[in-house]
Each structure stands twice: as C-alpha cells, then as structure tokens.
C-alpha cells in the first residue's frame, strides 16, 4: 500500500465566513519510517506489547514550521534548525491552550474518511491569538508529539504544563539489557563494565539479531558473546558515576571527569586497541556526578563539544574538546523549579537534537534543539531505576531504552510522518484565523 498526502492552508479575516487566501492543495512526501512500515511490514516503531497501532494514529498531529526541511526525509525527524510556529493534536489530549499559543484545535467535523473510503481528512483551526508567524512547511506526526510544549530557561513566568512528548511501547525480552550500546546496523551490542581495580574497565562484544528484535520486539536467545573480554587499565581518575561510553559507529569513546578535568580515550571496535589518554581542564567549572553507573552517552557529545551539569544543578556547561573554551548555560529544569536531580543518559537523535534524561524514575529531561536547551516532560519513566543502561538510536529514527526486565521503545519529539515544503512563505498574524486541511490517501 502506498500513501499520498495533500496539504491546504486557508486564511480568513472573518472566522471563515469567507476564505481570504489559500495555499492551494500541495502534495507531500511520506517519511521513510512510515513508508517502510507500510511497505515492508516493519511496524516495530509503533509496537505496543505486540499490538500494532492503527495507521491513522501516525498522522493525527500536525506541526507547521518556519523553514523548509532539507533533511527530514532522510532522518524521519524535523530539521535541527526548524522551529515550530503552530501545532495541534486531536481527541481529548488537545494540549494546554492557556499556556501554549502555538496550539490549534482539531475539528472533528468535517474531519473523517473521504467520500470514496480511500483516505482520511484532518482539519485543524487556529484562532487569531494562536499559531502566528511565518510558515514554510507542514508536517504530520503523532498526536502526543505534536502538542508537546518545550520551555526555555528564561520562560520562568510561564505556568509549566508540559504534555508528554514521547510515544512509548514495551518490548518483551531483556537479553540485551546489560549492554549500554546497541548497533542496529551491524547487529552488535557492547557492555562496558568498571572493575574493582582502580582506573580499569572491561568491554564485551555481543552478536545480536537486531532484525528479529526490531520486528518482533524481543531479543529472545538471539544474542551471543563474541571473543574475549577486553580489559583496559591506566584510566586515571575513572569512577563509574563520572564516566560515559559514547559510540561513533566504528569506535567506543570513553569520556570521564575528575574535578574540572575531562579525560577521553578512543577504542576502535575492529582492533580493540586503546588510544592514548587526552585531558582537558576547565578551571572555572565544577562538574556534577551523573548517577551511579557507566551508561551510554551519560556525557552528551556532539562534534567537538560535550555537555555536563554544574555541581549546584544551575548550569549546563558546553565544553569544547578542541580547546579549553567553555560556556555556562542556564539549566531549564532548575530555573523552572521542576526538579534538582542529576542528569543521566542521553541520545544524539538522527536530526542532531540531544535528549538528556534525568536519572532513575524522574519524568523530566532536557532537549537540545537549534542550540537551545528546553525542559521537557517524558510523561512516563523511560528510565527505570539503577538498572537503566542507556538509549540507542536505530535505523528508523526511534530509540531504545535498555533495561534488565525489558526494553522500551520510544519515538521522541521531532519525529515526522510526512513532509510538505510549501515552496513559499505564508504569514499568519493576530488579525486572521487559519485552517489546515490535510488529506492522506491510498494511491
């Protein structure tokens, strides 16, 4: 089955008694995550304990952006530098209109099946006070992702009501749960352990049938250890709650800190030969320990920069590993009074965003988007206790939270089902209302 979408934006100065101007109908593109699931039957990304979610729920939220998307079709996520101008969900989970001026309202009438039964029409409307700005593209996504409210550190005057921004399904089987890193493309998993001996750690490599895992939601017995355990010593100052295992696709990068000094080594997964230790000292910083265990991306890494929390929770430090340059950024979780817990594992998402969770059972986290840190509410405990290992991205844009009892599969904020670049700018202001008519059809 192939799908085709059509977008039309309508603008009115008299609450739709008349349509003053319209974008006309424009064809969209279906994101590869959805098209692959439809064409190849890989429904794992929407799996909920073996249950397939209705196709309709992949499209029941919308986001309108201030730029056209150049990379969304390759990542199934909004571009890193795209900002939401307007958004809307459906059903009773409509979001907080009092605090989020981007939100529109789903129109149950005339939304519904098309007359020929081969499609579905979604209709959303925004009043004069909502969704104002320049609009260059429209994307559909899942309802709970569309209405997510991201709050900056300087928005302390806002009432913090953050709808859940992840969609989550539970996968049975926990055979990969002790491995911090899962490489879906290569079918490999890696377990990093701290040894009782000071300044020493081990790495174990496993073969994992990730195709079986993705489609059926269970690792089952499809995991086996490869080769010997690799042991590395001489890692001065390394302790579990200050150590992160980062993965490049060809190497494991161990990053840890002690006081105001960050150290790192690189271990290629083909030779398993450790590089020499590189250290970086940032004299004005004091970094906070991060939980109790070595986890994947506990210290977020993007390009030459790593991010660490200050000792008093108030700041996020952006540290340049190519120099001693450091920038202190206000921590939204602290300034908004949401919580003062240590941050835990993170994941670099396919579009370049960073999702950084609180440790243990905290429902909040941080999202780095377009170089701004936002407070976000997960809506559920993606991390579970001290056994939480880390988040791993796969080749469909979703991420896995590995745990002892089971693995959870989440689709994070930024995922899009369709992409429609409008070809020109449409500006909505406070003197007009706006309507979006989005039709998905079989072709």
C-alpha positions as CSV (number, residue, x, y, z in Angstrom):
1,X,0.0,0.0,0.0
2,X,1.3,3.4,-0.9
3,X,0.1,6.7,0.5
4,X,-0.1,10.3,-0.7
5,X,-0.8,13.4,1.3
6,X,-2.2,16.7,0.3
7,X,-1.9,20.0,2.3
8,X,-4.1,23.1,2.1
9,X,-3.8,26.2,4.3
10,X,-6.7,28.6,4.4
11,X,-6.6,32.1,5.9
12,X,-9.6,34.2,6.9
13,X,-10.2,37.6,8.5
14,X,-13.8,36.8,9.5
15,X,-13.6,33.4,11.2
16,X,-14.1,31.5,8.0
17,X,-17.2,33.2,6.8
18,X,-15.0,33.8,3.8
19,X,-11.6,32.4,2.8
20,X,-9.4,35.4,2.0
21,X,-6.5,33.4,0.6
22,X,-5.3,29.8,0.4
23,X,-2.1,27.9,-0.3
24,X,-4.0,25.6,-2.7
25,X,-3.5,21.8,-2.5
26,X,0.1,20.7,-2.3
27,X,1.4,17.1,-2.5
28,X,3.5,15.9,0.4
29,X,6.1,13.2,0.9
30,X,5.7,10.3,3.3
31,X,8.7,9.9,5.7
32,X,10.7,6.7,5.3
33,X,9.9,5.4,8.7
34,X,6.2,5.2,7.8
35,X,6.6,4.1,4.2
36,X,8.9,1.3,5.3
37,X,6.5,0.1,7.9
38,X,3.7,0.2,5.3
39,X,5.7,-1.5,2.5
40,X,7.8,-3.9,4.4
41,X,5.7,-4.5,7.4
42,X,8.3,-3.3,9.9
43,X,5.8,-2.0,12.4
44,X,8.2,-2.2,15.4
45,X,8.4,1.5,15.8
46,X,4.7,1.7,16.8
47,X,4.6,-1.7,18.6
48,X,2.9,-1.8,22.0
49,X,3.4,-5.2,23.6
50,X,2.9,-6.9,20.2
51,X,-0.1,-4.7,19.3
52,X,0.0,-2.8,16.0
53,X,-1.2,0.8,16.4
54,X,-3.8,1.9,13.8
55,X,-2.3,3.6,10.8
56,X,-4.4,6.7,11.5
57,X,-2.5,7.4,14.7
58,X,0.7,8.0,12.8
59,X,-0.8,11.2,11.3
60,X,-3.2,12.7,13.9
61,X,-1.0,15.6,14.9
62,X,0.5,18.4,12.9
63,X,3.3,20.9,13.1
64,X,3.9,24.0,11.0
65,X,7.5,25.3,10.7
66,X,9.4,28.4,10.0
67,X,11.6,26.8,7.4
68,X,11.5,24.2,4.6
69,X,13.0,20.8,5.6
70,X,16.2,19.7,3.8
71,X,16.9,16.5,5.7
72,X,13.6,15.4,7.2
73,X,13.0,12.7,4.6
74,X,16.4,11.0,5.4
75,X,16.0,11.2,9.2
76,X,12.2,11.0,9.7
77,X,12.7,13.9,12.0
78,X,12.3,17.7,11.8
79,X,15.5,19.5,10.8
80,X,17.7,20.6,13.6
81,X,17.3,24.3,12.9
82,X,13.5,24.2,12.3
83,X,11.2,25.9,14.8
84,X,7.5,25.1,15.3
85,X,5.2,28.1,14.6
86,X,1.9,26.3,15.0
87,X,0.9,22.8,16.1
88,X,-2.2,20.8,17.0
89,X,-3.3,17.3,18.1
90,X,-6.6,15.5,18.2
91,X,-9.1,13.9,20.5
92,X,-9.3,14.9,24.2
93,X,-5.5,15.2,24.5
94,X,-5.6,18.7,22.9
95,X,-2.8,20.3,25.0
96,X,-2.9,23.5,27.1
97,X,-4.3,26.4,25.1
98,X,-3.9,28.7,28.1
99,X,-0.1,28.4,28.0
100,X,0.9,27.4,24.5
101,X,0.0,30.0,21.9
102,X,1.1,27.7,19.1
103,X,-1.8,25.3,19.6
104,X,-4.7,24.8,17.3
105,X,-7.9,22.8,17.7
106,X,-8.9,19.6,16.0
107,X,-12.2,19.9,14.1
108,X,-14.0,16.6,14.4
109,X,-16.3,17.8,11.7
110,X,-15.5,17.8,8.8
111,X,-12.6,15.5,9.7
112,X,-13.1,11.9,8.8
113,X,-13.0,9.3,6.0
114,X,-13.0,10.7,2.4
115,X,-16.2,10.0,0.4
116,X,-14.5,7.2,-1.6
117,X,-13.3,5.5,1.5
118,X,-9.7,5.6,0.4
119,X,-8.4,8.3,2.6
120,X,-8.8,10.4,5.7
121,X,-9.1,14.2,6.0
122,X,-7.8,16.0,9.1
123,X,-8.9,19.6,9.8
124,X,-7.4,21.9,12.4
125,X,-8.1,25.6,13.1
126,X,-6.1,28.3,14.9
127,X,-7.8,31.5,16.3
128,X,-6.3,34.9,15.9
129,X,-4.1,34.6,19.1
130,X,-2.6,31.3,18.1
131,X,-0.1,30.0,15.5
132,X,1.2,33.4,14.4
133,X,4.4,33.7,12.3
134,X,5.9,32.8,9.0
135,X,5.1,29.3,7.8
136,X,7.2,27.5,5.2
137,X,6.4,23.8,5.7
138,X,3.8,21.5,7.2
139,X,4.4,18.0,8.7
140,X,2.2,15.4,10.3
141,X,3.2,13.4,13.3
142,X,1.7,11.6,16.3
143,X,-0.8,13.4,18.5
144,X,1.2,13.5,21.7
145,X,4.4,14.6,19.9
146,X,2.6,17.4,18.0
147,X,1.3,19.2,21.1
148,X,4.5,18.9,23.2
149,X,5.4,22.2,24.9
150,X,9.1,23.0,25.1
151,X,10.0,25.5,27.8
152,X,13.3,27.6,27.8
153,X,15.2,28.6,30.9
154,X,14.2,32.2,30.6
155,X,10.4,31.5,30.5
156,X,10.0,31.4,34.3
157,X,6.8,33.5,34.1
158,X,5.0,30.7,32.3
159,X,3.0,28.1,34.0
160,X,4.9,24.9,33.3
161,X,2.4,22.4,31.9
162,X,4.3,20.1,29.7
163,X,2.3,17.4,27.9
164,X,4.1,14.1,27.3
165,X,6.4,14.3,24.3
166,X,7.4,10.7,23.7
167,X,5.4,7.8,22.4
168,X,6.4,4.6,24.1
169,X,5.9,0.8,23.6
170,X,7.2,-2.1,25.7
171,X,9.2,-4.8,24.0
172,X,9.5,-8.2,25.7
173,X,12.8,-9.9,26.4
174,X,15.7,-8.3,28.2
175,X,18.7,-10.2,26.8
176,X,20.4,-7.0,25.6
177,X,19.6,-5.0,28.7
178,X,23.0,-5.2,30.2
179,X,24.6,-3.7,27.1
180,X,24.9,0.0,27.1
181,X,25.4,0.2,23.3
182,X,23.3,-1.4,20.5
183,X,24.4,-1.0,16.9
184,X,21.3,-1.9,14.9
185,X,23.1,-1.6,11.5
186,X,25.8,-4.1,12.4
187,X,23.9,-6.3,14.8
188,X,26.3,-5.7,17.6
189,X,25.9,-4.8,21.3
190,X,28.6,-3.7,23.7
191,X,28.7,-4.0,27.5
192,X,31.1,-1.7,29.4
193,X,32.0,-2.5,33.0
194,X,34.1,-0.8,35.7
195,X,36.4,-3.2,37.5
196,X,37.1,-3.2,41.3
197,X,40.7,-2.4,40.4
198,X,41.3,1.4,40.3
199,X,41.3,3.0,36.8
200,X,40.3,-0.2,35.0
201,X,37.3,-1.2,32.8
202,X,36.2,-4.0,30.5
203,X,34.3,-4.2,27.2
204,X,32.4,-7.3,26.0
205,X,31.1,-7.6,22.4
206,X,27.9,-9.5,21.5
207,X,26.2,-10.5,18.3
208,X,22.5,-9.5,18.3
209,X,19.8,-10.4,15.8
210,X,18.5,-6.9,15.6
211,X,16.2,-7.6,12.7
212,X,14.4,-10.1,14.9
213,X,14.4,-7.6,17.7
214,X,13.0,-4.8,15.6
215,X,10.2,-6.8,14.0
216,X,9.1,-9.0,17.0
217,X,10.1,-6.8,19.9
218,X,12.1,-9.5,21.7
219,X,15.8,-10.4,21.7
220,X,14.9,-14.0,22.8
221,X,18.0,-16.1,22.6
222,X,19.4,-14.3,19.6
223,X,22.4,-12.9,21.4
224,X,25.9,-14.4,21.9
225,X,29.2,-13.1,23.2
226,X,32.0,-12.7,20.6
227,X,35.6,-13.2,21.6
228,X,37.3,-12.5,24.8
229,X,36.6,-9.7,27.3
230,X,38.8,-6.7,26.6
231,X,40.4,-5.1,29.7
232,X,41.8,-1.6,29.8
233,X,43.9,-0.1,32.7
234,X,45.7,3.1,33.5
235,X,42.5,5.3,33.2
236,X,43.4,7.7,35.9
237,X,40.6,9.2,37.9
238,X,37.9,7.0,36.3
239,X,34.9,6.2,38.5
240,X,31.5,4.9,37.4
241,X,29.4,7.9,38.3
242,X,31.6,10.2,36.3
243,X,32.1,8.0,33.2
244,X,30.3,7.9,29.8
245,X,30.5,5.4,27.0
246,X,29.9,7.1,23.7
247,X,29.7,5.3,20.3
248,X,30.8,6.6,16.9
249,X,29.8,3.6,14.8
250,X,33.4,2.4,14.5
251,X,34.7,3.1,17.9
252,X,33.8,3.4,21.6
253,X,34.8,6.7,23.1
254,X,35.2,6.6,26.9
255,X,34.8,10.1,28.5
256,X,35.1,10.8,32.2
257,X,35.8,13.7,34.5
258,X,37.5,14.3,37.8
259,X,37.2,17.8,39.4
260,X,37.4,20.2,36.5
261,X,39.3,17.9,34.2
262,X,37.7,15.9,31.4
263,X,39.6,12.8,30.0
264,X,38.9,10.6,27.0
265,X,40.2,7.6,25.1
266,X,39.1,6.0,21.9
267,X,38.8,2.3,21.3
268,X,38.2,1.1,17.7
269,X,35.9,-1.9,17.6
270,X,37.9,-3.6,14.9
271,X,41.3,-3.6,16.7
272,X,40.3,-3.0,20.3
273,X,43.5,-1.1,20.8
274,X,43.1,1.9,23.2
275,X,44.4,5.3,22.2
276,X,46.5,7.5,24.5
277,X,44.6,9.5,27.1
278,X,43.7,13.1,26.2
279,X,42.8,15.5,29.0
280,X,41.1,18.9,29.0
281,X,41.0,21.2,32.1
282,X,38.3,23.9,32.6
283,X,39.5,25.7,35.7
284,X,36.3,27.7,36.3
285,X,33.9,24.7,36.2
286,X,32.8,22.2,38.7
287,X,31.0,19.2,37.2
288,X,28.3,17.1,38.9
289,X,28.5,13.3,39.1
290,X,25.9,11.6,36.9
291,X,24.2,8.6,38.6
292,X,25.9,5.5,39.8
293,X,26.8,3.5,36.7
294,X,28.6,3.7,33.4
295,X,25.9,4.5,30.8
296,X,25.8,5.3,27.1
297,X,26.1,9.0,26.3
298,X,25.9,9.9,30.0
299,X,28.1,12.8,28.9
300,X,26.4,14.1,25.7
301,X,28.8,14.5,22.8
302,X,28.1,16.4,19.6
303,X,31.0,17.2,17.3
304,X,33.8,18.7,19.5
305,X,31.5,19.6,22.3
306,X,30.5,17.7,25.5
307,X,27.8,18.9,27.9
308,X,28.0,18.5,31.7
309,X,25.8,19.7,34.6
310,X,27.3,22.1,37.2
311,X,27.8,20.9,40.7
312,X,24.9,23.1,42.0
313,X,22.4,22.0,39.2
314,X,22.0,25.6,38.0
315,X,24.0,25.4,34.7
316,X,24.8,23.2,31.7
317,X,28.4,23.5,30.7
318,X,29.2,23.3,27.0
319,X,32.9,22.3,26.8
320,X,35.0,22.4,23.6
321,X,37.3,19.3,23.5
322,X,39.4,21.0,20.8
323,X,40.3,23.8,23.3
324,X,39.7,25.0,26.8
325,X,36.7,27.0,25.7
326,X,33.6,26.6,28.0
327,X,30.2,28.2,28.0
328,X,27.8,28.1,31.0
329,X,24.1,27.8,30.0
330,X,21.1,28.2,32.4
331,X,19.6,24.8,33.2
332,X,15.8,25.0,32.4
333,X,15.0,22.2,34.9
334,X,16.5,24.3,37.7
335,X,15.2,27.8,36.7
336,X,11.7,26.4,36.2
337,X,11.8,24.7,39.6
338,X,10.9,21.3,38.1
339,X,13.5,19.2,39.8
340,X,17.1,19.2,41.1
341,X,18.1,15.7,40.2
342,X,21.3,14.6,38.4
343,X,21.0,14.1,34.7
344,X,21.6,10.6,33.3
345,X,21.9,9.0,29.9
346,X,21.3,11.0,26.7
347,X,21.0,10.2,23.0
348,X,22.1,12.2,19.9
349,X,19.0,11.9,17.7
350,X,19.2,11.5,13.9
351,X,18.4,15.1,13.3
352,X,21.1,16.4,15.7
353,X,18.9,17.1,18.7
354,X,20.1,15.8,22.1
355,X,17.6,14.1,24.5
356,X,19.1,14.1,28.0
357,X,17.2,12.3,30.8
358,X,17.1,12.7,34.5
359,X,18.4,9.7,36.4
360,X,16.3,7.0,37.8
361,X,12.5,7.5,37.8
362,X,12.3,11.2,37.0
363,X,9.7,12.0,34.4
364,X,11.5,15.1,33.1
365,X,14.5,15.7,31.0
366,X,16.2,18.2,28.6
367,X,16.1,18.6,24.9
368,X,18.8,20.5,22.9
369,X,17.2,21.8,19.7
370,X,18.6,24.5,17.5
371,X,21.3,25.2,20.1
372,X,18.7,25.9,22.8
373,X,18.2,23.7,25.9
374,X,14.5,23.1,26.7
375,X,12.8,21.4,29.6
376,X,10.6,18.5,28.5
377,X,8.3,16.1,30.3
378,X,8.5,12.5,29.2
379,X,5.1,11.6,30.5
380,X,6.4,8.2,31.7
381,X,9.5,6.9,33.2
382,X,11.7,5.9,30.3
383,X,14.5,5.2,32.7
384,X,13.8,2.6,35.3
385,X,15.9,2.6,38.5
386,X,19.6,2.0,38.7
387,X,19.5,-0.8,36.1
388,X,18.8,1.7,33.3
389,X,21.6,1.3,30.8
390,X,21.1,3.9,28.1
391,X,19.4,5.0,24.9
392,X,20.3,3.7,21.5
393,X,19.2,5.0,18.1
394,X,18.2,2.6,15.3
395,X,17.8,3.0,11.6
396,X,14.2,4.1,11.7
397,X,14.6,7.1,13.9
398,X,13.4,5.6,17.1
399,X,15.4,4.9,20.3
400,X,15.6,2.0,22.7
401,X,15.8,2.3,26.5
402,X,17.6,-0.9,27.6
403,X,16.7,-2.3,31.0
404,X,17.0,-5.6,32.8
405,X,13.4,-6.7,32.7
406,X,12.6,-5.4,29.3
407,X,13.4,-2.8,26.7
408,X,11.2,0.2,26.0
409,X,10.8,1.6,22.6
410,X,10.2,5.4,22.3
411,X,9.5,7.8,19.4
412,X,10.9,11.2,20.6
413,X,9.8,14.7,19.9
414,X,10.9,15.8,16.4
415,X,9.7,12.6,14.6
416,X,7.6,13.4,11.5
417,X,5.4,11.1,9.4
418,X,5.0,13.4,6.4
419,X,7.0,16.4,5.0
420,X,5.4,19.1,2.9
421,X,7.6,22.1,1.9
422,X,5.2,24.8,0.7
423,X,7.5,26.5,-1.8
424,X,6.8,30.0,-0.4
425,X,6.2,31.7,2.9
426,X,2.6,32.1,4.3
427,X,2.4,34.6,7.2
428,X,-0.3,34.3,9.8
429,X,-0.9,37.3,12.1
430,X,-3.3,38.2,15.0
431,X,-5.9,39.6,12.7
432,X,-6.7,36.3,11.0
433,X,-7.7,32.7,11.6
434,X,-6.0,29.8,9.9
435,X,-7.3,26.4,8.9
436,X,-5.2,23.4,7.8
437,X,-6.8,20.6,5.7
438,X,-4.6,17.6,5.4
439,X,-5.7,14.6,3.4
440,X,-3.9,11.2,3.4
441,X,-5.0,8.9,0.6
442,X,-4.1,5.5,-0.8
443,X,-2.7,5.7,-4.3
